Amino acid sequence: MNNKNKVVSYLRCSTQEQNNEKNIAEILRFANDKKLGNVEFIEEKISGSVHWKDRKIFNVVQELQAGDCLIISEISRISRRSYEIFEILSILLNKQIVVYSIKENWQLDDSLQSQIMAFAFGLSATIEKKLLQERTREALRARKAAGVKLGRKPGTGSSKLDKYRVEIESMIKNGVTKQFIAKKYGISGQGVYNWCKKNIKE
């Protein structure tokens, strides 16, 4: 590997009780065996159900360039949603980033097989995202048909998002990004993040 290429490892823990010491040791051994060079570790403690664009993995994907390398301890560390995993891997492969997953013992690179997989990942992500959006719409229609009022509940606070609580909760559970929600309801991304943290258990 060219010494100018970055080698980054993304490590996510879902609770404060977990730690990455074992994973870091395994990744360092792996990088040494592969002669990949110095590894930059990006760590965060956050649920994998939080959309990937609202976590540090988004910045990692944005900043990596062709020829760089991403090491993960296992595939579930980048997301708990399959369509997000497909989307992330598709982007990385299209950017010509080499990806290693230690637990699954595989790598994605610039080989023909990986390019075919990149197409499959992208297609799968698009299909699953559309299915999730349709399930969200169906859930809202079902709630409305059942007589559930999709507006503000009395005494629920003063945020402009309160009256859209049911809709937002459905969107969050189905993987819609907070950036999309912010744009839809005309509020800052940080405002949406703070409101969700207070009102929605993920």
N, C-alpha and C positions, 0 to 999 in steps of 0.2 A: 504494500500500500504506500502511496506517495505520502511523505511526511507532512505535506501541506494539508492533507485531508483531515477533517475533524472526525473524531470518534466520540460519540455521545451515548450515554446509557440513561434511559428514562426509568425511574423507579417510583412506583406508587404504592403507598400503604393506605388501607381503607379505615384504619382506626389508630388511635394514639398508642394502643398496646403493641402494635406490630412495629418491627424495625427491619432495616435493610442490610444489616451487617453480613448475614449469610449470603445474600444475593450479591452484595458488593464484592465479597471474596471470590465467589464463583465467576463473576464477570471479569475481575482482574486476572484470574487464572486463564480464562478463555482468551482474553485479549493478548496475554503474554504468549500463549500457545500459538495463536494466529499471527503473532508479530504485528499487531495492529497499532501499537504505539500508546501514547497517553490517553486515558479515558476521562472525559468530563461527565460527571454525574449530575443529573437533574432529578431532584427528589421532591415529592410532595405527599402529604397525608390528606387524602380526599376520596370520597366514594367514586367507584368506577361507573356509577349510574349518572354522575354529573356529565353533561355533554362534553365531548372531547375538546370542543372549541372554547369551553369555559375552564379548561385546565392547562397546565404547563406543557402538555404534550403538543398543544396547538402551536405554541411558539417554537418548540423543537422542530416540528415539521416545516414551519415557515422558514426557519433560519438555515436548515441543512441545505447544502448544495451538492451538485453532481459529484460523485466520487466519495462523498462523506459516508460515514457508517453509523448506524443506529443499532445498539445492543439492548435487548430486553430479556428479563429473566424468564418470562413466559407471556404468551399472547394475551392472556386476560388482564395483564397489567395496563395495557393501553386502553381497554374499554371492556365493559360487561355486555355491550350490545353488539351483536354480530355485524349489523349494517355499518356501524361506526368502524369496526375493525377492518371491514372490506374497504371502506372509504379511505382510511388512513393508509393502509398498505398500497392501495391503488395510487394515491398521490405520491408516496415515497418511491414506488417503482417507476412512475412516470418522470420523477425528478432524478432518476438514476442514483438513488440512495441504496446502499447495500444494507440489508436488514438481517440481523441474526437473532434467533430466539433460542435460548440455551435449553430450557426444559423440553421443548418440542424437537430440539436438535435439527433445525433446518435454517437455511439462509435463502434470501431473495436477492438476486443481483441482475446483471444485464444479459443474462442468458435468454435464449428463445423461450424456454419453459417459463421463466419468470415474467416475460412480456405477455405471454398467453394468460398467465395467472392475473396479471395486472388488469387485463381486459375483463376477465371473469369477476374480479373483485369490484371493479367499477360498475359493471352491469348489475351485480347482486346488490350493491349498496343502493343503486337507483330504484330497483324493484322493491326492496324491503322498505325504503323510506316512503315510497308511494303507498304501500300497504299500511304502514303505520299512520300516515296522514288520513287515509280512508277510515281506519278504525277509530281515530279520534273524532272524525265527523259523525260516524255512526253512533258513537257513545254519546255525543252531544244531542243527536236527534232522539235517541232512546230516552235520555234524561228529560228532554223537553216533552216527549210524548207521555211520559210517566207523571207529568205535572210538576217536575222539579223546576223551580224558578231559577233562571240563569243570571240573576242580578245580585245586588248587594243584600246581605243579610243584615237585619237591624243591629246596630251597635258593634259593627266589625271594624271600626277605625276610619281614618280619613284618607287613606291612600286611594288614588284614582284607580288602582288595580284591584281594589277590594271587590268591586262589583263584577269583575271578570274572573273571580277566583276559580269557579268551576272550569271555565274554558282554559285558563292558564294551567291549572293542575293537570288537566287531560293532555295538554300539549307537552308539558314537562315530562310526564310519564311515558309519552310516546316519542321522546327524543328531539322535540323541537328546540332549537337553540334560544338562549336568553337574548342574543342579539336580534333574532327575528321577533321575539315578543316585544322587545324594547321599541323596535321600529313600528310594529303593528299598533301599539297603544300610545306611542308618542312620549316615551319616557327614557331616561338614560339607562345604559346597560348596568351601571352600578346600582341604580334605583331598583331595577328588576332583580338583580342579584340579592340585594338587601331584603326586598319584599319576600322573595322565595325562601330565603334563609329563615325568615321569621314565621312564614305562614305555611310552608309546604315541607313535609318530611320526605326526603329523597332516599 
